[in-house]
């Protein structure tokens, strides 16, 4: 019988040979950047979208209060400058002159205030504290204990906004890189439908021209505050869910920029594409989400036994072609010990457990991880069933609590601070949907946020990371790198920052 190493290696080779076969070239349309994503955005309203594909598209069509600089840091956005009070509790943002929505209507400080209130008001959006967790009264507004009018944000004049915080937060301007104000004048007319193609009004470098089930057509927004610096006139961003198909279409000349090629093809792609294959350090965590609401999975000894038996080095080398780093923690730099099967078996003797565990996964790397994990757990006597489904089906099952273990991941894009890796697991975080709520972890996160010194903040985040591991709230597997395929007609990419800011790119039509 073929063991897991033979199976995974054979699967890698078969997929690789199939994906690298298509090489015919299609002449690119002039002035059009063609992008293949791994999924469609789940919503174009930043108050509702949760997929990584949504966050990527938001960077193109919505303008944030502050913005990403070319090197991935923080720079001016709608706000051209900002200041903090001596006590660290008040941040003042001064908007640029003559800001406009894509329909020509002026963007004012009142739009910023109204948008902040909408984000945390449960009557107006899929509200969450998100990046507003330290804004005064945000938690009370979210809980329905205060009106959104009480949120600590005020317009001083038409171009100046103050945010009042409940505790100092030096990261606040960094968090505002993904606070995308909303067009109040449209939302008050059409309500929740404002992000539909026939209504949507935005403020970013591009605006939506067309939308289908499989893709978006974006065109340059002439009302954008830096429109003269946006080189590419139009972008076609399509969802090509199958990673092998993305590779074939790139090699056939159908796309200029491709996200997330399959990990098992990395060596072949590096050899054959040269500079067309790019790899980046990235805040990407692949982990197992555990359903603490299920009585047997809630047993700490079982969770630890499962973690102890995993051969993470094998996962990193075989599933991710050696480009991922094995980890037992959430933060970059954490390392994983070798499997300890004897200790895992000893722990299992202390638990009540008499059924197969269901591993939920999606196709591709997720499914291959599930196969390897099932083999690891078979060695300690834990039986499993693997259920592979579409991503949306898996997300719905997790949200409904209809799972034991889910192969999960998140990609924080251009966000590299430790906060962004740990924050998803706090109560109310976007990944905190697995029935675990630990007061000690929450307090460590609150304490870290109050630290203005980066070294002190990092130390406390390390303690929070250790707490997650101590409780085995989740099972981290690997830290992945981000991989992109980049055609030679595309210029303006950087070796140190993922090509997610399409406004900074240009096309070499002679490429």
Residue pairs with C-beta under 8 A, 6 or more apart in sequence:
2 10
3 375
4 371
4 372
4 375
5 314
5 318
7 371
8 318
8 319
8 368
8 371
8 372
9 318
11 264
11 368
12 264
12 265
12 318
12 321
15 244
15 262
15 264
15 265
16 264
16 265
16 268
18 244
19 244
19 245
19 247
19 248
19 262
19 265
20 247
20 251
20 265
20 268
20 269
20 272
21 248
22 248
22 249
22 251
22 252
23 251
23 252
24 252
24 253
25 252
25 253
26 252
26 253
26 254
27 253
28 34
28 253
28 256
28 487
28 489
30 509
31 232
31 233
31 234
31 507
31 509
32 232
32 233
32 234
32 235
32 236
33 232
33 234
33 235
33 236
33 256
33 257
33 490
33 502
33 505
33 507
34 235
34 236
34 238
34 254
34 255
34 256
34 257
35 235
35 236
35 237
35 238
35 255
35 256
35 257
35 258
35 259
35 502
36 238
36 239
36 240
36 246
36 249
36 250
36 254
36 255
36 257
36 258
36 259
37 53
37 56
37 237
37 238
37 239
37 240
37 259
38 53
38 239
38 240
38 241
38 243
38 246
38 259
38 260
39 51
39 52
39 53
39 239
39 241
39 391
40 51
40 53
40 213
40 214
40 215
40 216
40 239
41 49
41 51
41 53
41 54
41 56
41 57
41 58
41 216
42 48
42 49
42 50
42 51
42 53
42 54
42 392
43 49
43 50
43 54
43 195
44 54
44 57
44 61
44 195
44 200
44 208
44 211
45 125
45 182
45 192
45 194
45 195
46 54
46 58
46 62
46 178
46 180
46 182
47 118
47 119
47 124
47 125
47 126
47 127
47 182
48 125
48 126
48 195
49 55
49 58
50 430
52 410
52 411
52 413
53 239
55 178
55 413
56 259
56 413
56 500
57 216
57 237
58 178
58 180
58 204
59 68
59 204
59 413
59 500
59 501
59 502
60 204
60 205
60 206
60 218
60 235
60 237
60 502
60 503
61 202
61 204
61 205
61 206
61 207
61 208
61 218
61 221
62 180
62 202
62 203
62 204
63 77
63 78
63 180
63 181
63 202
63 203
63 204
63 205
63 224
63 225
64 77
64 78
64 176
64 177
64 178
64 179
64 180
65 77
65 78
65 79
65 93
65 112
65 176
65 177
65 179
65 181
66 74
66 75
66 76
66 77
66 79
66 82
66 93
66 173
66 174
66 176
66 177
66 179
67 74
67 75
67 76
67 77
67 177
68 74
68 75
68 177
68 414
68 501
69 75
70 494
70 497
70 501
70 504
71 494
71 496
71 497
72 414
72 416
72 496
72 497
74 173
74 174
74 177
76 96
77 176
77 177
78 95
78 96
78 99
78 107
78 112
78 181
78 203
78 225
79 93
79 94
79 95
79 96
79 161
79 176
80 94
80 95
80 96
81 93
81 94
82 91
82 92
82 93
82 94
82 173
83 91
83 92
84 90
84 91
84 92
84 172
85 91
85 92
87 168
88 165
88 168
88 169
88 170
88 452
89 164
89 165
89 166
89 167
89 168
90 162
90 163
90 164
90 165
91 162
91 163
91 165
91 172
91 173
92 156
92 160
92 161
92 162
92 163
93 112
93 160
93 161
93 162
93 163
93 176
94 159
94 160
95 107
95 108
95 109
95 112
95 159
95 160
95 161
96 159
96 225
97 159
98 106
98 225
99 106
99 107
99 108
99 203
99 225
100 106
100 107
100 203
100 223
100 225
101 107
101 183
101 185
101 201
101 202
101 203
101 223
102 201
102 202
102 203
102 207
102 221
102 223
102 224
103 183
103 186
103 201
103 223
104 223
105 183
105 185
105 201
107 181
107 203
108 155
108 158
108 159
109 155
109 156
109 157
109 158
109 159
109 160
109 161
110 155
110 158
110 184
111 181
111 182
111 183
111 184
112 153
112 155
112 161
112 181
113 153
113 154
113 155
113 161
114 182
114 184
115 179
115 180
115 181
115 182
115 184
116 132
116 135
116 151
116 153
116 163
116 179
117 124
117 141
117 148
117 149
117 151
117 153
118 124
118 125
118 148
118 182
118 187
119 125
119 127
119 128
119 130
119 132
119 179
120 127
120 128
120 129
120 130
120 132
120 135
120 138
120 141
120 142
120 148
120 151
121 127
121 141
121 142
121 148
122 142
122 144
124 148
127 142
128 142
128 428
128 430
129 138
129 139
129 142
129 428
131 175
131 176
131 178
131 179
132 138
132 151
132 179
133 139
133 449
134 165
134 166
134 167
134 169
134 172
134 449
135 151
135 152
135 153
135 163
135 164
135 165
135 166
136 151
136 152
136 164
136 165
136 166
137 146
137 150
137 151
137 152
137 166
138 151
138 152
140 146
140 150
141 147
141 148
141 150
141 151
142 428
152 163
152 164
152 165
152 166
153 161
153 162
153 163
153 164
154 161
154 162
154 164
155 161
156 162
163 172
165 172
167 446
167 449
167 450
168 450
168 452
169 175
169 449
169 450
170 452
171 417
171 419
171 449
174 417
180 203
180 204
181 203
182 194
183 194
183 201
183 202
183 203
185 201
186 194
186 199
186 200
186 201
187 194
190 199
193 199
194 200
194 201
197 208
197 210
197 211
200 207
200 208
201 207
202 208
202 221
203 221
203 223
203 224
203 225
204 221
204 224
204 503
205 220
205 221
205 224
205 226
205 227
205 230
205 502
205 503
206 218
206 219
206 220
206 221
206 224
206 230
206 235
206 502
206 503
207 218
207 219
207 220
207 221
208 216
208 217
208 218
209 217
209 218
209 219
209 234
210 216
210 217
211 217
214 238
214 239
215 236
215 237
215 238
215 239
216 235
216 236
216 237
216 238
217 234
217 235
217 236
218 234
218 235
218 236
218 237
219 233
219 234
219 235
220 227
220 230
220 232
220 233
220 234
221 227
221 230
224 230
226 503
229 503
230 503
231 492
231 505
231 506
231 507
232 502
232 505
232 506
232 507
235 502
238 255
240 246
240 249
240 255
242 363
242 364
243 260
243 261
243 262
243 364
244 262
244 265
246 255
246 258
246 259
246 260
246 261
246 485
247 258
247 261
247 262
247 265
247 269
247 485
249 255
249 258
250 258
250 261
250 485
250 487
253 487
255 485
255 487
256 486
256 487
256 489
256 490
256 507
257 484
257 485
257 486
257 487
257 490
257 499
258 484
258 485
259 484
260 482
260 483
260 484
261 269
261 277
261 483
261 484
261 485
262 364
262 365
263 319
263 320
263 321
263 323
263 324
263 365
263 480
263 483
264 319
264 321
264 365
264 368
265 321
266 277
266 279
266 320
266 321
266 322
266 323
266 483
267 321
269 277
269 483
269 485
270 277
273 485
275 486
275 488
276 485
276 486
276 487
276 488
277 483
277 484
277 485
277 486
278 483
278 484
278 485
278 486
278 493
278 495
278 499
279 323
279 481
279 482
279 483
280 481
280 482
280 483
280 484
280 496
280 497
280 498
281 416
281 481
281 482
282 411
282 412
282 480
282 481
282 482
282 498
283 332
283 411
283 412
283 413
283 415
283 416
283 420
283 421
284 409
284 410
284 411
284 412
284 479
284 480
284 481
284 482
285 327
285 330
285 409
285 410
285 421
285 476
285 478
285 479
285 480
286 324
286 365
286 369
286 407
286 408
286 409
286 476
286 477
286 478
286 479
286 480
287 330
287 408
287 409
287 474
287 475
287 476
287 477
288 306
288 373
288 405
288 406
288 407
288 408
288 474
288 475
288 477
289 398
289 403
289 405
289 406
289 408
289 431
289 433
289 434
289 474
290 297
290 303
290 404
290 405
290 434
290 436
290 472
290 473
290 474
290 475
291 297
291 401
291 403
291 404
291 405
291 434
291 435
292 298
292 434
292 435
292 436
292 473
293 401
293 434
293 435
294 404
296 302
296 351
296 352
296 353
296 355
297 303
297 357
297 404
297 405
298 435
299 351
299 352
299 353
300 471
300 472
301 347
301 348
301 350
301 351
302 347
302 348
302 351
302 353
303 472
303 475
304 344
304 347
304 472
305 343
305 344
305 345
305 347
305 348
305 351
305 380
305 382
306 344
306 377
306 382
306 405
306 475
307 328
307 472
307 475
308 339
308 340
308 341
308 343
308 344
308 347
309 339
309 340
309 341
309 344
309 376
309 377
309 379
309 380
309 382
310 339
310 373
310 376
310 475
310 477
311 338
311 339
311 372
311 376
312 326
312 327
312 328
312 336
312 477
312 478
313 326
313 336
313 338
314 372
315 324
315 326
315 369
315 372
315 477
315 478
316 322
316 323
316 324
316 325
316 326
316 478
318 372
319 365
319 368
319 369
319 372
320 365
320 478
320 480
323 480
323 481
323 483
324 478
324 479
324 480
324 481
325 332
325 335
325 478
325 479
326 335
326 336
326 477
326 478
327 334
327 335
327 336
327 476
327 477
327 478
327 479
328 334
328 335
328 336
328 337
328 469
328 476
329 465
329 466
329 468
329 469
329 476
330 421
330 422
330 425
330 465
330 468
330 474
330 476
331 418
331 421
331 422
331 461
331 462
331 465
332 421
332 479
334 465
334 476
334 479
339 376
341 379
341 380
344 380
345 380
345 381
348 380
348 381
348 382
353 382
355 383
356 383
356 384
356 385
357 377
357 382
357 383
357 384
357 385
357 404
357 405
358 384
358 385
358 386
358 387
358 403
358 404
358 405
359 370
359 373
359 374
359 384
359 385
359 386
359 387
359 404
359 405
359 406
359 407
360 387
360 389
360 394
360 397
360 398
360 403
360 404
360 405
360 406
360 407
361 367
361 369
361 370
361 386
361 387
361 388
361 389
361 394
361 406
361 407
362 388
362 389
362 390
362 391
362 394
362 407
363 388
366 388
366 407
366 409
367 386
367 388
367 407
369 407
369 477
370 386
370 388
370 407
371 386
373 384
373 407
374 384
374 386
377 383
377 384
378 384
389 397
394 406
397 403
397 406
398 406
398 408
398 433
398 434
399 433
401 435
408 431
408 474
409 480
410 424
410 430
410 431
411 482
412 420
412 421
413 498
413 500
414 497
414 498
414 500
418 457
418 458
418 461
418 462
418 465
419 448
419 449
419 457
419 461
422 445
422 461
422 464
422 465
422 468
423 429
423 445
424 430
424 431
424 432
425 431
425 432
425 436
425 441
425 468
425 473
425 474
426 432
426 441
426 442
426 445
427 437
427 442
434 473
434 474
436 471
436 473
438 467
438 471
438 473
440 467
441 464
441 467
441 468
441 471
441 473
444 460
444 461
444 463
444 464
444 467
445 461
445 464
447 460
448 457
448 460
448 461
448 464
449 457
451 457
451 460
468 474
469 476
482 498
484 498
484 499
486 493
486 499
487 511
488 508
488 511
489 507
489 508
489 509
489 510
489 511
490 499
490 505
490 506
490 507
490 508
490 511
491 505
491 506
491 507
491 508
492 504
492 505
492 506
493 499
493 505
499 505
